[in-house]
């Protein structure tokens, strides 16, 4: 078992570890109230959305069922993400395209959970591709990826909504 774990860790591409460290740093920073640009707020949703689309295109067969499962995951996750920060104090800042947001204690755990699930599913795809092609496992990968991407999209939608609502007409 120990040899298997060492093999998994040593065969993990460098970009995965770089992403892991980046996500930890962003999650820790999110625990502080700050003024942040919309562009910076878009980075995490973009990462998870692109990563999930990549997984869909490379590891799944795009069928109407696949797209429906993924869309359902995205919508459920977006609703959850929006709800998680619905009561958060978010105000428009003086700097262009910027918001002041209070500390977000959900960011780090959600990023680590999303990363962990995607990492484990990626390892399973590499070690046992036939397992990941079974309908239940494939559906799990599709829906969970959609949910995690959706959570960060939902949070971003809340930020954009606050920003747009405060734009002078």
C-alpha positions in Angstrom: 0.0 0.0 0.0 2.8 2.4 0.9 4.5 1.7 -2.4 1.3 2.4 -4.2 0.9 5.8 -2.5 4.5 6.7 -3.2 3.9 5.8 -6.9 0.8 8.0 -7.0 2.5 11.0 -5.5 5.7 10.6 -7.6 3.7 10.2 -10.8 1.5 13.2 -10.2 2.4 15.9 -12.7 4.1 19.0 -11.4 1.3 21.3 -12.6 -1.1 19.5 -10.1 1.2 20.3 -7.2 1.6 23.9 -8.4 -2.2 24.2 -8.6 -2.6 22.6 -5.1 -0.2 25.2 -3.6 -1.9 28.0 -5.5 -5.4 26.9 -4.2 -4.1 26.7 -0.7 -2.6 30.2 -0.9 -5.8 31.7 -2.4 -8.0 29.9 0.2 -5.9 31.3 3.1 -6.0 34.8 1.6 -9.8 34.5 1.3 -10.0 34.2 5.1 -9.1 37.9 5.4 -11.5 40.7 4.5 -10.1 42.6 1.5 -10.7 44.7 -1.5 -10.4 42.5 -4.7 -10.9 43.0 -8.4 -13.5 41.1 -10.3 -10.7 39.7 -12.4 -9.0 38.1 -9.4 -12.4 36.8 -8.2 -12.9 35.1 -11.5 -9.6 33.1 -11.4 -10.8 30.3 -9.1 -14.2 29.7 -10.9 -12.3 29.8 -14.3 -9.8 27.2 -13.0 -12.4 24.8 -11.9 -14.6 25.3 -14.9 -11.8 24.8 -17.4 -10.5 21.8 -15.5 -14.0 20.3 -15.5 -14.6 21.0 -19.2 -11.2 19.4 -20.0 -12.1 16.3 -17.9 -15.5 16.1 -19.8 -13.9 16.3 -23.2 -10.9 14.0 -22.5 -12.4 11.4 -20.3 -16.1 11.3 -21.1 -18.3 10.7 -24.1 -20.3 13.8 -24.7 -23.9 12.7 -25.0 -27.1 14.6 -24.1 -27.2 12.6 -20.8 -23.6 13.7 -20.0 -24.4 17.3 -20.7 -27.6 17.2 -18.7 -25.8 15.6 -15.7 -23.1 18.2 -15.9 -25.5 21.1 -16.2 -27.5 19.8 -13.2 -24.3 19.7 -11.2 -23.3 23.2 -12.3 -26.8 24.6 -11.4 -26.9 22.8 -8.0 -23.4 24.0 -7.2 -24.1 27.6 -8.4 -27.1 27.7 -6.1 -25.0 26.4 -3.2 -22.2 28.9 -3.9 -24.5 31.8 -4.1 -26.3 30.8 -0.9 -23.0 30.4 1.0 -22.1 34.0 0.5 -25.6 35.5 0.2 -25.5 37.1 3.6 -21.8 38.2 3.2 -21.1 41.9 3.4 -19.9 42.8 -0.1 -19.7 46.4 -1.2 -18.3 48.2 -4.2 -14.8 49.6 -3.6 -13.2 52.8 -4.9 -10.8 51.0 -7.2 -12.1 50.2 -10.7 -13.9 46.8 -11.0 -13.3 46.1 -7.3 -15.3 45.0 -4.4 -14.7 44.9 -0.7 -15.7 41.5 0.7 -15.6 40.1 4.2 -13.6 37.0 5.1 -14.8 33.8 3.3 -14.2 30.8 5.5 -15.8 28.5 3.0 -13.2 29.1 0.2 -10.3 27.0 1.5 -12.3 23.9 2.6 -14.3 23.9 -0.7 -11.2 24.3 -2.8 -9.4 21.5 -0.9 -12.5 19.2 -1.2 -12.9 19.9 -4.9 -9.2 19.4 -5.5 -9.2 16.2 -3.4 -12.2 14.7 -5.2 -10.8 15.6 -8.7 -7.4 14.3 -7.7 -8.8 10.9 -6.4 -10.9 10.6 -9.5 -7.9 11.4 -11.7 -5.8 8.8 -10.0 -8.6 6.3 -10.4 -8.8 7.2 -14.1 -5.1 6.5 -14.5 -5.0 3.3 -12.4 -8.3 1.8 -13.5 -9.8 3.5 -16.5 -12.5 0.8 -16.9 -13.8 1.6 -13.4 -14.3 5.2 -14.3 -16.2 4.2 -17.4 -18.8 2.4 -15.4 -22.1 4.4 -15.4 -22.3 5.1 -11.7 -18.6 6.2 -11.4 -18.8 8.2 -14.6 -22.0 10.0 -13.4 -20.2 10.7 -10.0 -17.3 12.3 -11.8 -19.5 14.3 -14.1 -21.9 15.6 -11.4 -19.2 16.2 -8.8 -17.1 18.2 -11.2 -20.2 20.2 -12.2 -21.1 20.9 -8.6 -17.6 22.1 -7.6 -17.3 24.3 -10.7 -20.8 25.6 -10.0 -20.1 26.5 -6.4 -17.3 28.9 -7.5 -19.4 30.2 -10.4 -22.3 30.8 -7.9 -20.0 32.8 -5.6 -18.7 34.8 -8.5 -22.2 35.5 -9.8 -23.0 36.9 -6.3 -20.0 39.2 -6.5 -20.8 40.3 -10.0 -24.4 40.9 -9.0 -23.3 43.2 -6.2 -21.0 45.0 -8.5 -23.5 45.5 -11.3 -26.3 46.6 -8.9 -24.0 49.4 -7.7 -22.9 50.7 -11.1 -24.2 54.2 -11.7 -26.5 54.4 -14.7 
